[in-house]
């Protein structure tokens, strides 16, 4: 399997097994059928020659570690109907500089983009309410995070090891776990009031968060 350079998945195929093309080190081209709705777990992990991929419309779920450690993958186009990105799906994709998450998304798994050291910015769609633990941990080039929706929970180490200096947090936020942000964090823009921010459950060991300047946009009573 390591000598495969191109894959054409026949039109009649609607389901595929886990890890089928794992470690196909020379794989560069994939032709997808239109009826596939899910990329299985570990499907393309360690495909070291894969540099770009356009995932076709119809796929709604990217399984755990589907593109794990595709270290030269620099361009990914996600389909408009995608809802779920699973655990560590793009972890260690160290050449990935940018990715547009579609508005259809509702689930972002733990470690989804962990250690994507070239990733510079990310916009989280409105449907995503939880940022999973270690989701962007170790993204050492990440400087810009935009939260469009009603995030309620930022899990542990979600943005640890990033270069994010400023972030806007929504009034919907209820809980922040420990070491959620990297040491570069300097300023928080909070869409609510000081009193509402005080109601957020913030775990200990959040030194960067607790020492940052906070600007409150909400009107006081």
C-alpha positions as CSV (number, residue, x, y, z in Angstrom):
1,X,0.0,0.0,0.0
2,X,2.9,2.4,0.5
3,X,3.5,2.6,-3.3
4,X,0.0,3.9,-4.0
5,X,0.0,7.4,-5.5
6,X,-3.6,7.8,-6.7
7,X,-6.9,6.5,-5.4
8,X,-10.3,6.3,-7.2
9,X,-13.1,5.2,-4.9
10,X,-15.8,3.6,-7.0
11,X,-19.2,5.3,-7.2
12,X,-21.0,2.3,-5.6
13,X,-19.1,2.6,-2.4
14,X,-21.0,4.2,0.4
15,X,-19.0,3.1,3.4
16,X,-15.3,2.6,4.0
17,X,-13.3,0.9,6.8
18,X,-11.0,2.5,9.3
19,X,-7.4,3.0,8.4
20,X,-7.7,1.8,4.8
21,X,-5.1,4.2,3.4
22,X,-3.1,4.7,6.6
23,X,0.7,5.3,5.9
24,X,0.3,5.4,2.1
25,X,3.4,7.6,2.1
26,X,3.3,8.4,-1.7
27,X,-0.5,9.1,-2.0
28,X,-1.1,12.5,-3.6
29,X,-4.6,12.2,-5.4
30,X,-8.0,11.0,-4.2
31,X,-11.2,10.8,-6.4
32,X,-14.3,10.5,-4.1
33,X,-17.7,9.0,-4.8
34,X,-20.7,11.3,-4.1
35,X,-22.5,8.9,-1.8
36,X,-19.9,8.7,1.0
37,X,-21.0,10.6,4.1
38,X,-18.2,9.8,6.5
39,X,-14.4,9.7,6.4
40,X,-13.5,6.8,8.7
41,X,-11.0,6.9,11.6
42,X,-7.3,6.9,10.7
43,X,-8.3,6.8,7.0
44,X,-5.4,8.9,5.7
45,X,-3.1,9.1,8.8
46,X,0.6,9.4,7.9
47,X,0.0,10.0,4.2
48,X,3.2,12.1,4.0
49,X,2.9,13.1,0.3
50,X,-0.6,14.4,0.7
51,X,-0.4,18.2,0.3
52,X,-3.9,19.3,-0.5
53,X,-7.4,17.8,-0.4
54,X,-10.9,18.9,-1.3
55,X,-13.4,16.9,0.6
56,X,-16.6,16.6,-1.5
57,X,-20.1,17.7,-0.5
58,X,-22.1,15.0,1.1
59,X,-19.5,14.1,3.7
60,X,-20.8,15.2,7.2
61,X,-18.3,13.6,9.5
62,X,-14.5,13.4,9.6
63,X,-13.5,10.5,11.9
64,X,-10.9,10.4,14.6
65,X,-7.3,10.8,13.4
66,X,-8.5,10.8,9.8
67,X,-5.6,13.0,8.7
68,X,-3.4,12.5,11.7
69,X,0.2,13.5,11.1
70,X,-0.2,14.3,7.4
71,X,2.8,16.6,7.9
72,X,2.9,18.2,4.4
73,X,-0.9,18.8,4.1
74,X,-1.1,22.5,3.6
75,X,-4.5,23.0,2.0
76,X,-7.9,21.5,3.0
77,X,-11.2,22.5,1.6
78,X,-14.1,21.3,3.7
79,X,-17.6,20.6,2.4
80,X,-20.5,22.9,3.2
81,X,-22.5,20.3,4.9
82,X,-19.8,19.1,7.3
83,X,-21.1,18.8,10.9
84,X,-18.4,16.9,12.9
85,X,-14.6,17.0,13.1
86,X,-13.5,14.1,15.3
87,X,-10.8,13.6,17.8
88,X,-7.3,14.5,16.6
89,X,-8.6,14.6,13.0
90,X,-5.8,17.0,11.8
91,X,-3.4,16.7,14.8
92,X,0.2,17.1,13.7
93,X,-0.7,18.5,10.3
94,X,2.3,20.8,10.8
95,X,2.1,22.5,7.3
96,X,-1.6,23.5,7.5
97,X,-1.7,27.3,7.5
98,X,-5.4,28.0,7.2
99,X,-8.7,26.2,7.2
100,X,-12.3,27.4,6.7
101,X,-14.7,25.7,9.0
102,X,-18.2,25.6,7.4
103,X,-21.2,27.2,9.0
104,X,-22.9,23.8,9.2
105,X,-20.4,22.5,11.8
106,X,-21.7,21.7,15.3
107,X,-19.0,19.5,16.8
108,X,-15.2,20.1,17.2
109,X,-13.5,17.1,18.8
110,X,-10.7,17.1,21.3
111,X,-7.2,17.7,19.8
112,X,-8.8,18.3,16.4
113,X,-6.1,20.7,15.3
114,X,-3.5,20.2,18.0
115,X,0.1,20.7,17.0
116,X,-0.8,22.4,13.7
117,X,2.2,24.6,14.1
118,X,1.7,26.6,10.9
119,X,-2.0,27.5,11.5
120,X,-2.4,31.2,11.8
121,X,-6.1,31.9,12.3
122,X,-9.3,30.2,12.9
123,X,-13.0,31.2,12.9
124,X,-15.4,29.0,14.9
125,X,-18.9,28.8,13.3
126,X,-22.1,29.6,15.1
127,X,-23.2,26.0,15.6
128,X,-20.1,25.1,17.7
129,X,-20.9,25.4,21.4
130,X,-18.0,23.5,23.0
131,X,-14.3,23.9,22.2
132,X,-12.8,20.5,23.0
133,X,-9.8,20.0,25.1
134,X,-6.4,20.5,23.4
135,X,-8.4,21.5,20.2
136,X,-5.7,24.0,19.2
137,X,-3.0,23.1,21.7
138,X,0.5,23.7,20.5
139,X,-0.6,25.7,17.4
140,X,2.5,28.0,17.9
141,X,1.6,30.3,14.9
142,X,-2.0,30.8,15.9
143,X,-2.6,34.5,16.6
144,X,-6.2,35.1,15.7
145,X,-9.3,33.3,17.0
146,X,-12.8,34.4,16.1
147,X,-15.8,33.0,17.9
148,X,-19.0,33.6,15.9
149,X,-21.5,31.5,17.9
150,X,-22.7,30.9,21.4
151,X,-19.8,29.0,23.0
152,X,-20.7,27.7,26.4
153,X,-17.6,25.7,27.3
154,X,-13.9,26.1,26.6
155,X,-12.2,22.8,27.8
156,X,-8.8,22.4,29.2
157,X,-5.7,23.5,27.2
158,X,-8.0,24.4,24.2
159,X,-5.6,27.2,23.2
160,X,-2.5,26.5,25.2
161,X,0.8,27.0,23.5
162,X,-0.7,29.5,21.0
163,X,0.3,33.1,20.3
164,X,-3.2,34.5,20.8
165,X,-2.9,37.9,22.5
166,X,-6.5,39.1,22.3
167,X,-9.8,37.2,22.1
168,X,-13.5,38.2,22.2
169,X,-15.6,35.9,24.5
170,X,-19.4,35.7,24.1
171,X,-21.9,36.3,26.8
172,X,-23.1,32.7,26.4
173,X,-19.8,31.3,28.0
174,X,-20.4,29.3,31.2
175,X,-17.2,27.5,31.9
176,X,-13.5,27.7,31.2
177,X,-11.2,24.8,32.2
178,X,-7.6,25.1,33.3
179,X,-4.8,26.4,31.1
180,X,-7.3,27.2,28.4
181,X,-5.1,29.9,26.9
182,X,-1.4,30.3,26.2
183,X,0.9,32.7,28.1
184,X,0.7,35.2,25.2
185,X,-2.9,36.2,26.2
186,X,-3.0,39.9,27.1
187,X,-6.5,41.1,26.5
188,X,-10.0,39.8,26.7
189,X,-13.0,41.5,25.2
190,X,-16.1,40.2,26.9
191,X,-19.5,40.9,25.4
192,X,-21.3,41.0,28.8
193,X,-20.9,42.9,32.0
194,X,-18.3,42.5,34.8
195,X,-21.0,40.8,36.9
196,X,-21.8,38.3,34.1
197,X,-18.1,37.5,33.7
198,X,-17.8,36.8,37.4
199,X,-20.5,34.1,37.0
200,X,-18.3,32.1,34.6
201,X,-16.8,29.0,36.2
202,X,-13.1,29.4,35.7
203,X,-10.8,26.6,36.8
204,X,-7.6,27.2,38.7
205,X,-4.3,27.3,36.8
206,X,-5.5,29.8,34.3
207,X,-2.8,32.4,35.0
208,X,-2.8,33.9,31.5
209,X,-6.6,34.4,31.5
210,X,-6.8,35.7,35.1
211,X,-4.0,38.2,34.6
212,X,-5.2,39.5,31.2
213,X,-6.8,42.9,30.8
214,X,-10.6,42.6,30.4
215,X,-12.8,45.0,28.4
216,X,-16.5,44.7,29.2
217,X,-18.9,45.6,26.4
218,X,-22.1,44.9,28.3
219,X,-24.0,47.8,29.9
220,X,-24.1,47.8,33.7
221,X,-27.5,48.0,35.4
